[in-house]
Amino acid sequence: MDIDYRVALVLAPIAVAAGWAVFNIGAAALRQVQNFLNKEA
């Protein structure tokens, strides 16, 4: 079974961009949750 590396070549930048977006949004969301919890206490 041969693997077609063109698929990986096309999907790799998309996966990197999606991971970077999740990382950035996750960091902002975590800060927002922490701020909310700190205001409640």
Helices and strands as residue ranges (DSSP letters): H 5-40
